[in-house]
């Protein structure tokens, strides 16, 4: 069986290379889209949690929200807490294994928030 001429083999390799470049570009675009979707999901989830815990900020203008962030999240204590969490020095409290209500410092928290409202 005779080998194909070099020019034919070169053409095939160049075509394969072109196809691989297209596939690489497509995979890179898919990866960027996946990262973008993950970021959007994270931002929505965390922003939703902030609005759930602090419903008054929903009505804030962008300037008011920036002021809120500057005066609550960007202070030294907050930065220290973030550093402690990242280093593993600060961990979430252990969840009680029984049905005993958590202690809030002054008494016990109600089992249902409906009764408290």
C-alpha positions in Angstrom: 0.0 0.0 0.0 1.5 3.3 -1.1 1.7 6.3 1.3 -0.2 9.4 0.4 1.8 12.3 -0.9 3.1 14.8 1.7 0.9 17.5 0.3 -2.3 15.5 0.9 -1.2 14.5 4.5 -0.3 18.2 5.1 -3.8 19.3 3.9 -5.4 16.8 6.2 -3.4 17.9 9.2 -4.2 21.5 8.5 -7.9 20.7 8.2 -7.8 18.8 11.5 -5.9 21.7 13.1 -8.5 24.2 11.9 -11.3 22.0 13.2 -9.5 21.7 16.6 -9.1 25.5 16.7 -12.9 25.9 16.1 -13.7 23.4 18.8 -11.3 25.1 21.2 -12.9 28.4 20.6 -16.4 26.9 21.1 -15.3 25.3 24.4 -13.8 28.5 25.7 -17.0 30.3 24.9 -19.0 27.6 26.7 -16.7 27.9 29.7 -17.1 31.7 29.8 -20.9 31.3 29.6 -20.9 28.8 32.4 -18.8 31.1 34.6 -21.1 34.0 33.8 -24.2 31.9 34.8 -22.6 30.8 38.0 -21.7 34.4 38.9 -25.2 35.6 38.1 -26.7 32.8 40.2 -24.4 33.6 43.1 -25.2 37.4 42.9 -28.9 36.8 42.8 -28.9 34.3 45.6 -26.7 36.5 47.9 -28.6 39.7 47.0 -31.9 38.0 47.6 -30.7 36.9 51.0 -29.7 40.5 51.9 -33.1 41.8 50.8 -34.8 39.0 52.8 -32.9 39.8 56.0 -33.0 43.6 55.5 -36.3 44.4 53.6 -36.0 48.1 54.1 -33.0 48.3 51.7 -35.3 47.2 48.8 -36.5 50.8 48.5 -33.0 52.3 48.6 -31.6 54.1 45.7 -28.2 53.0 44.3 -26.6 55.9 46.2 -28.3 54.9 49.5 -27.3 51.3 49.0 -23.7 52.3 48.4 -23.8 54.4 51.6 -25.2 51.4 53.5 -22.4 49.1 52.2 -19.7 51.7 52.9 -20.9 52.1 56.5 -21.6 48.5 57.3 -19.6 46.1 55.1 -16.5 48.1 54.5 -15.6 48.8 58.1 -12.6 47.4 59.9 -14.6 44.9 62.0 -16.2 43.5 58.9 -12.9 43.1 57.2 -11.5 41.4 60.3 -14.4 38.9 60.4 -14.0 38.1 56.7 -10.3 37.4 57.3 -11.1 35.2 60.2 -13.7 33.2 58.2 -11.2 32.8 55.3 -8.5 31.6 57.6 -10.8 29.1 59.4 -10.6 30.9 62.8 -14.3 31.7 62.8 -16.8 28.9 62.1 -20.6 28.8 62.0 -22.2 27.8 65.4 -23.0 24.2 65.8 -26.7 23.4 65.2 -28.4 21.8 68.3 -29.2 18.1 67.6 -32.4 18.1 69.7 -35.4 20.3 69.4 -34.3 22.7 72.2 -34.8 26.2 71.0 -31.7 28.4 70.5 -30.9 30.8 73.3 -30.9 34.5 72.2 -29.0 35.9 75.2 -32.1 37.3 77.0 -34.3 34.2 76.8 -35.4 31.7 74.3 -36.3 32.4 70.7 -39.9 31.4 69.8 -40.2 28.1 67.8 -42.4 29.8 65.3 -41.9 33.3 64.0 -45.7 33.6 63.4 -46.3 33.9 67.1 -43.7 36.7 67.4 -45.2 38.8 64.6 
